[in-house]
Amino acid sequence: MPELLLTDHLALHFLELPKITDYNVEKTIDMWLYYLKNEGQSREDKIMETILKNNPHIASAREKYIKFTQDEHMREAYESHLKWKRDQKTDLLYAEKKGRHEEKFETIMRLSKLNLNPHDIAVGVGLTPEKVKEVLAAGDKGLDLLAGKE
């Protein structure tokens, strides 16, 4: 039996808010879309006032939004989470780049042991023959050359 059974009990819709420009404020979905797109704007907005007056659920969401954005502890927690996500992404990108350099370095060293000339090695790893010669001459420090370290 599958771990996850998909049914038609849930439908997901993706709405691109920047592309939505025409709102019928009589429709609840349009009210929500307008709110989501325009909340936090610092301008006077008669449409937003009407929506908040006519829809208590959106008014409640706005109260919670304002409470959240004014709570220093909550804002710091949110900003800390965003920083953690950016750091994770940066660490992952760095690790991927380092892995590619290590793989390229190991390939250069293996091919040189097979007595391939630097030009043929360069074609195989996507470098210039001069760079391959530098890496081979540097020996164990060749990885640092590939990574751009001095």
VOBATI-982873 format. One record per atom (N, C-alpha, C): residue in one letter; x, y, z. Coordinates in pm, whole numbers, padded with zeros to 5 digits, always signed. Layout:
REM VOBATI-982873
AXYZ...
REM end
This chain:
REM VOBATI-982873
M+00085-00118+00000M+00000+00000+00000M+00089+00124+00000P+00059+00222-00083P+00144+00341-00090P+00138+00421+00040E+00250+00486+00070E+00258+00566+00192E+00167+00689+00184L+00150+00741+00064L+00067+00859+00044L-00034+00829-00065L-00160+00841-00032L-00266+00815-00128L-00323+00948-00175L-00314+00976-00303L-00367+01100-00358L-00514+01083-00393T-00594+01181-00353T-00736+01179-00384T-00776+01315-00442D-00903+01329-00475D-00950+01458-00525D-01009+01543-00413H-00974+01515-00287H-01025+01590-00172H-00949+01720-00149L-00841+01740-00219L-00762+01861-00203L-00721+01911-00341A-00741+02038-00362A-00700+02100-00488A-00607+02215-00455L-00498+02224-00525L-00404+02334-00507L-00409+02423-00630H-00411+02551-00606H-00412+02648-00715H-00297+02745-00692F-00225+02776-00796F-00116+02872-00788F-00159+02999-00858L-00155+03108-00786L-00197+03236-00841L-00078+03331-00843E-00053+03389-00956E+00058+03483-00969E+00005+03624-00943L+00022+03669-00820L-00035+03797-00779L+00008+03915-00866P+00133+03923-00907P+00170+04040-00989P+00091+04050-01119K+00044+03937-01169K-00028+03938-01297K-00176+03974-01281I-00225+03973-01158I-00366+04002-01135I-00381+04153-01116T-00460+04215-01203T-00478+04360-01197T-00624+04401-01187D-00715+04312-01217D-00857+04344-01216D-00924+04267-01103Y-00988+04339-01011Y-01050+04276-00895Y-01199+04308-00892N-01278+04208-00859N-01419+04227-00832N-01434+04214-00681V-01442+04328-00611V-01442+04324-00465V-01573+04269-00407E-01662+04223-00493E-01782+04153-00446E-01751+04004-00424K-01644+03955-00487K-01607+03814-00476K-01503+03798-00365T-01526+03698-00281T-01436+03674-00169T-01294+03644-00216I-01279+03564-00320I-01145+03530-00368I-01071+03655-00415D-01140+03744-00482D-01077+03868-00527D-01038+03957-00410M-01121+03955-00305M-01087+04032-00185M-00956+03982-00125W-00946+03850-00113W-00824+03791-00057W-00702+03820-00144L-00720+03807-00274L-00608+03834-00364L-00562+03979-00353Y-00658+04070-00347Y-00623+04211-00334Y-00550+04235-00201Y-00603+04175-00094Y-00539+04190+00038Y-00396+04138+00035L-00378+04017-00015L-00244+03957-00016L-00146+04038-00100K-00193+04093-00209K-00104+04170-00296K-00072+04307-00239N-00164+04366-00164N-00149+04506-00125N-00125+04531+00024E-00135+04429+00107E-00112+04450+00250E+00032+04495+00272G+00047+04590+00362G+00181+04640+00392G+00220+04761+00309Q+00138+04797+00212Q+00164+04917+00133Q+00137+05038+00224S+00214+05141+00208S+00201+05255+00297S+00114+05367+00240R+00026+05333+00147R-00057+05437+00084R-00201+05423+00131E-00275+05534+00118E-00419+05530+00145E-00485+05443+00040D-00576+05357+00082D-00634+05264-00012D-00781+05242+00022K-00868+05302-00058K-01013+05293-00034K-01063+05150-00057I-01005+05081-00155I-01047+04942-00181I-01017+04855-00060M-00896+04872-00003M-00858+04793+00114M-00951+04824+00231E-00986+04950+00251E-01078+04987+00359E-01212+04917+00341T-01262+04915+00219T-01390+04850+00190T-01382+04700+00217I-01274+04640+00173I-01257+04495+00193I-01251+04463+00342L-01176+04540+00418L-01162+04515+00562L-01295+04535+00635K-01374+04630+00588K-01503+04657+00649K-01603+04546+00618N-01596+04491+00497N-01696+04393+00452N-01659+04247+00478N-01535+04220+00512N-01494+04080+00530N-01421+04065+00664P-01489+04012+00766P-01427+04000+00899P-01308+03903+00902H-01305+03806+00812H-01193+03712+00809H-01066+03782+00763I-01078+03867+00663I-00961+03941+00615I-00920+04044+00720A-01017+04106+00785A-00985+04202+00892A-00909+04132+01004S-00949+04010+01037S-00880+03933+01140S-00738+03898+01096A-00724+03859+00970A-00590+03829+00917A-00501+03952+00925R-00559+04069+00896R-00480+04192+00902R-00436+04222+01044E-00525+04203+01140E-00488+04225+01280E-00370+04137+01320K-00375+04011+01279K-00266+03919+01310K-00138+03958+01239Y-00150+04005+01116Y-00033+04052+01041Y+00032+04170+01112I-00050+04266+01151I+00002+04385+01220I+00066+04345+01352K+00000+04258+01426K+00056+04213+01555K+00191+04144+01533F+00197+04061+01430F+00322+03990+01400F+00434+04087+01363T+00404+04182+01276T+00509+04273+01228T+00552+04372+01334Q+00468+04395+01436Q+00506+04487+01542Q+00569+04417+01661D+00566+04286+01663D+00625+04210+01773D+00773+04188+01742E+00858+04255+01819E+01002+04250+01792E+01057+04107+01801H+01010+04032+01900H+01059+03895+01917H+01022+03809+01795M+00897+03821+01749M+00854+03744+01633M+00930+03786+01508R+00951+03916+01492R+01022+03965+01375R+01167+03916+01377E+01230+03918+01493E+01367+03868+01503E+01374+03719+01472A+01276+03644+01520A+01272+03500+01490A+01258+03477+01341Y+01172+03554+01276Y+01152+03542+01132Y+01279+03578+01056E+01341+03691+01094E+01464+03733+01027E+01577+03634+01050S+01581+03576+01170S+01681+03474+01199S+01661+03351+01112H+01535+03314+01092H+01505+03199+01005H+01546+03228+00861L+01516+03350+00813L+01558+03387+00677L+01709+03382+00662K+01781+03432+00764K+01928+03429+00760K+01977+03286+00756W+01916+03198+00836W+01956+03057+00838W+01935+02995+00700K+01820+03025+00636K+01793+02970+00503K+01896+03019+00401R+01931+03148+00408R+02032+03201+00315R+02168+03136+00340D+02203+03120+00467D+02331+03056+00501D+02336+02911+00451Q+02224+02840+00467Q+02217+02702+00419Q+02238+02697+00269K+02173+02788+00197K+02185+02791+00051K+02329+02822+00011T+02390+02919+00079T+02528+02956+00049T+02622+02838+00077D+02602+02772+00191D+02685+02657+00225D+02672+02546+00121L+02550+02522+00076L+02526+02418-00024L+02594+02454-00156L+02579+02579-00199L+02643+02622-00323L+02795+02611-00313Y+02851+02650-00198Y+02996+02639-00178Y+03040+02493-00184A+02965+02405-00118A+03001+02263-00117A+02994+02203-00258E+02892+02242-00334E+02880+02192-00472E+02997+02240-00556K+03032+02366-00542K+03143+02422-00619K+03275+02354-00580K+03294+02335-00449K+03416+02270-00402K+03423+02126-00455G+03309+02058-00456G+03305+01922-00507G+03342+01915-00655R+03294+02013-00732R+03328+02015-00875R+03478+02038-00893H+03537+02127-00813H+03682+02151-00822H+03761+02026-00784E+03716+01959-00677E+03785+01837-00633E+03777+01729-00740E+03660+01714-00799E+03644+01614-00904E+03732+01646-01025K+03737+01772-01062K+03819+01813-01176K+03967+01789-01145F+04008+01823-01022F+04148+01803-00981F+04184+01655-00985E+04097+01570-00930E+04123+01426-00929E+04130+01371-01071T+04045+01422-01159T+04046+01378-01299T+04178+01418-01366I+04221+01539-01343I+04350+01584-01399I+04463+01494-01352M+04465+01465-01224M+04573+01383-01169M+04568+01240-01225R+04449+01182-01236R+04436+01047-01292R+04481+01042-01437L+04436+01141-01515L+04473+01142-01657L+04622+01166-01677S+04682+01243-01587S+04827+01265-01601S+04904+01137-01570K+04851+01054-01480K+04915+00926-01450K+04906+00830-01568L+04810+00854-01657L+04796+00773-01778L+04882+00830-01891N+04966+00928-01855N+05059+00992-01949N+04990+01068-02062L+04872+01121-02035L+04808+01208-02133L+04876+01345-02127N+04886+01409-02240N+04949+01541-02240N+04851+01646-02189P+04901+01761-02142P+04813+01864-02084P+04704+01912-02179H+04730+01914-02309H+04627+01957-02404H+04510+01860-02404D+04537+01730-02408D+04430+01630-02407D+04354+01631-02274I+04427+01649-02164I+04363+01657-02032I+04272+01780-02028A+04320+01891-02082A+04243+02015-02082A+04112+01998-02158V+04117+01929-02270V+03995+01903-02347V+03898+01821-02263G+03950+01723-02191G+03866+01634-02111G+03801+01702-01991V+03868+01801-01931V+03814+01863-01810V+03762+02005-01833G+03776+02056-01954G+03721+02187-01985G+03805+02303-01935L+03936+02286-01933L+04027+02394-01894L+04122+02424-02008T+04201+02527-01992T+04305+02555-02091T+04425+02466-02060P+04505+02434-02160P+04626+02354-02135P+04719+02423-02034E+04724+02556-02038E+04809+02630-01944E+04764+02608-01800K+04631+02610-01779K+04578+02590-01644K+04607+02447-01597V+04595+02351-01686V+04626+02212-01651V+04773+02200-01612K+04862+02265-01687K+05004+02262-01654K+05029+02323-01517E+04960+02434-01487E+04975+02497-01355E+04932+02402-01244V+04818+02337-01263V+04765+02245-01162V+04861+02128-01142L+04912+02072-01251L+05006+01961-01240L+05135+02004-01171A+05184+02124-01203A+05307+02173-01142A+05289+02201-00993A+05168+02238-00954A+05142+02271-00813A+05124+02146-00728G+05104+02031-00789G+05086+01907-00712G+04963+01914-00622D+04984+01888-00493D+04872+01888-00399D+04806+02025-00386K+04877+02131-00417K+04821+02267-00410K+04740+02300-00536G+04736+02208-00631G+04662+02230-00755G+04513+02249-00733L+04461+02184-00630L+04319+02201-00598L+04291+02345-00560D+04382+02406-00483D+04365+02546-00446D+04367+02636-00569L+04450+02601-00667L+04454+02679-00792L+04320+02673-00864L+04261+02556-00868L+04132+02540-00935L+04022+02617-00862A+04031+02618-00730A+03930+02686-00650A+03949+02836-00647G+04060+02885-00704G+04084+03028-00708G+04151+03081-00584K+04204+02993-00501K+04273+03039-00379K+04418+03068-00415E+04471+03164-00345E+04613+03198-00369E+04701+03122-00271
REM end
